[in-house]
Amino acid sequence: MKRIVVSTAAALALSALAAAPASAATTSGATGTVNLSGTVAPSCQALGGGNAATFGAAFDLGEMSQAGGTIRNGLSFSTSGAGNGNFQIVCSGVSPTIKLDATSLTTGGGSAPNGYAAVVTYNATVSVATISAANQLATKSAHLTSGASTQTVPMSSLYLANQANNVVVTADTFATAHSTDILVAGTYAGAITVTVTP
């Protein structure tokens, strides 16, 4: 009789254990991730020498003729230097396109009789400070004679260096068709255009 009581008590204990709910699993913490993204549009803009969309300078060459009426020797200018442009152009990406165009100086439509000149040509240059992905600095240039076809600065795999005066425009070798031509009186005008696009 005593043995039966003991067996019954053991059975009741086992039954109670089986009916008890399992304890909840425990963790040491939780990790969440917030993904961020953004974009930068391809762009080029002027930080110096103009506003974001345009840059430029004006140069007065003064009296272009010398004694005898022919063109004066040594005419030239550069945008590098205080008050002369100080162009700083920045682009957001590599290999921007930089093109150079120039129109000759003319007056009165450019017409003049033999022995006279109403057109003055010159050599234009744009020099660009560049930097490579490996931080190698270099200057790249394009040249042309006013009135000639557009020229492009070789910028493959290069960035514009982020510095003042990174785009410098110069002009020299001003000339008439013949060295003995007399310059026609008048106001002469021409332009050098540099176009920078991403």
C-alpha positions in Angstrom: 0.0 0.0 0.0 2.8 2.3 0.9 4.6 1.5 -2.4 1.5 2.5 -4.4 1.2 5.9 -2.7 4.8 6.7 -3.6 4.3 5.7 -7.2 1.1 7.9 -7.4 2.9 10.9 -6.1 5.8 10.5 -8.6 3.3 10.3 -11.4 1.6 13.4 -10.3 4.9 15.3 -10.2 5.8 14.2 -13.7 2.4 15.2 -15.0 2.8 18.7 -13.5 6.2 19.2 -15.1 4.8 18.2 -18.5 1.9 20.7 -18.2 4.2 23.7 -17.3 4.8 26.2 -20.1 8.4 26.4 -21.6 10.4 29.4 -20.4 10.8 32.2 -23.0 14.1 32.5 -24.9 16.4 35.4 -23.9 18.6 37.7 -26.1 21.4 40.1 -25.2 20.2 43.0 -27.6 18.8 44.0 -30.9 20.4 45.7 -34.0 18.6 47.9 -36.5 20.0 49.5 -39.7 18.9 52.8 -41.2 20.2 53.1 -44.8 21.1 56.6 -46.1 21.5 57.8 -49.7 21.9 61.0 -51.7 23.0 62.3 -55.1 25.3 65.0 -56.5 24.3 66.2 -60.0 27.0 66.8 -62.6 27.7 70.5 -62.7 30.3 73.2 -63.4 30.2 76.7 -61.9 32.4 79.7 -61.4 33.6 80.5 -57.8 35.8 83.4 -58.9 35.6 85.9 -61.7 31.9 85.9 -62.1 28.7 84.2 -60.8 27.8 80.6 -60.8 26.8 80.4 -64.5 29.1 83.0 -66.1 32.6 84.4 -65.7 34.6 87.0 -67.6 36.7 90.1 -67.7 37.2 93.1 -70.0 40.5 94.3 -71.3 41.2 97.5 -73.1 44.3 97.2 -75.2 44.4 101.0 -75.6 45.9 102.5 -78.7 46.7 99.6 -81.0 48.6 101.5 -83.7 52.2 102.7 -83.5 54.0 105.5 -85.3 53.3 105.1 -89.0 49.8 103.6 -88.4 50.7 99.9 -88.3 49.9 97.6 -85.4 51.8 98.1 -82.2 54.2 95.4 -81.2 53.9 93.6 -77.9 50.2 93.7 -77.4 49.1 91.0 -75.0 47.1 90.2 -71.9 46.4 87.5 -69.3 43.5 86.9 -66.9 45.9 85.8 -64.2 46.6 88.4 -61.6 44.7 90.8 -59.3 41.8 92.5 -61.0 42.4 90.6 -64.3 39.8 87.9 -63.9 41.1 85.5 -61.2 38.9 82.7 -62.6 38.2 79.7 -60.4 35.9 77.2 -62.0 34.8 74.0 -60.2 33.1 70.9 -61.6 31.6 68.0 -59.6 33.1 65.3 -61.7 36.0 64.0 -63.7 36.8 64.8 -67.4 34.8 68.0 -67.9 34.7 69.5 -71.4 36.5 72.8 -71.8 36.3 74.5 -75.2 38.0 77.6 -76.5 36.7 80.0 -79.2 38.0 83.4 -80.2 36.8 86.1 -82.6 39.2 88.6 -84.2 39.1 92.3 -83.3 37.2 94.2 -86.0 35.8 97.7 -86.7 33.3 98.8 -89.2 32.4 95.3 -90.3 36.1 94.4 -91.0 36.2 95.9 -94.5 39.2 98.0 -95.6 40.9 98.9 -98.9 44.3 97.4 -99.9 47.1 98.5 -97.7 44.7 99.0 -94.7 43.3 96.7 -92.1 40.1 96.7 -90.1 40.7 93.2 -88.7 43.3 92.3 -86.1 43.9 88.6 -85.4 45.7 87.1 -82.3 46.6 83.9 -80.6 44.4 82.8 -77.8 45.2 80.2 -75.1 43.3 78.7 -72.2 45.5 77.0 -69.6 43.8 74.8 -67.0 45.2 73.6 -63.7 44.2 69.9 -63.3 44.6 67.1 -60.7 44.3 63.4 -61.3 42.8 60.7 -59.0 46.3 60.0 -57.9 46.8 63.6 -56.9 49.2 64.4 -59.8 49.0 68.1 -60.7 49.4 69.2 -64.3 48.5 72.1 -66.6 46.5 71.4 -69.8 46.0 73.9 -72.6 44.2 74.7 -75.8 45.4 77.2 -78.4 44.0 78.8 -81.5 44.3 81.8 -83.8 41.2 84.0 -83.6 38.6 83.0 -86.2 39.8 79.4 -86.3 37.9 76.3 -85.3 37.0 75.5 -81.7 39.7 73.8 -79.7 39.2 71.5 -76.7 41.5 71.1 -73.6 42.5 67.4 -73.1 40.8 66.6 -69.8 40.5 62.8 -70.0 40.5 61.3 -66.5 41.3 64.7 -65.0 39.6 67.0 -62.5 39.9 70.8 -62.4 42.2 71.6 -59.5 40.3 73.2 -56.7 42.3 76.4 -56.5 42.2 80.1 -57.4 43.2 81.0 -61.0 42.7 77.4 -62.2 41.5 78.7 -65.6 43.8 81.3 -67.2 43.1 83.0 -70.6 45.9 84.8 -72.5 46.2 86.5 -75.8 49.2 87.6 -77.8 50.7 87.9 -81.3 48.2 90.5 -82.4 48.6 91.1 -86.1 47.1 92.4 -89.3 47.0 90.5 -92.6 50.2 92.3 -93.7 52.7 93.8 -91.4 52.6 97.1 -93.4 48.8 97.5 -93.2 47.6 100.8 -91.8 44.9 100.3 -89.1 41.6 101.9 -89.9 40.5 104.3 -87.2 37.6 103.1 -85.1 36.7 101.0 -82.0 37.8 97.4 -82.3 36.0 94.6 -80.6 36.5 90.8 -80.3 36.0 88.1 -77.7 37.5 84.9 -76.3 35.0 82.4 -75.1 35.7 79.5 -72.7 32.9 77.0 -72.2 33.1 74.5 -69.3 30.6 71.7 -69.1 30.4 68.5 -67.0 
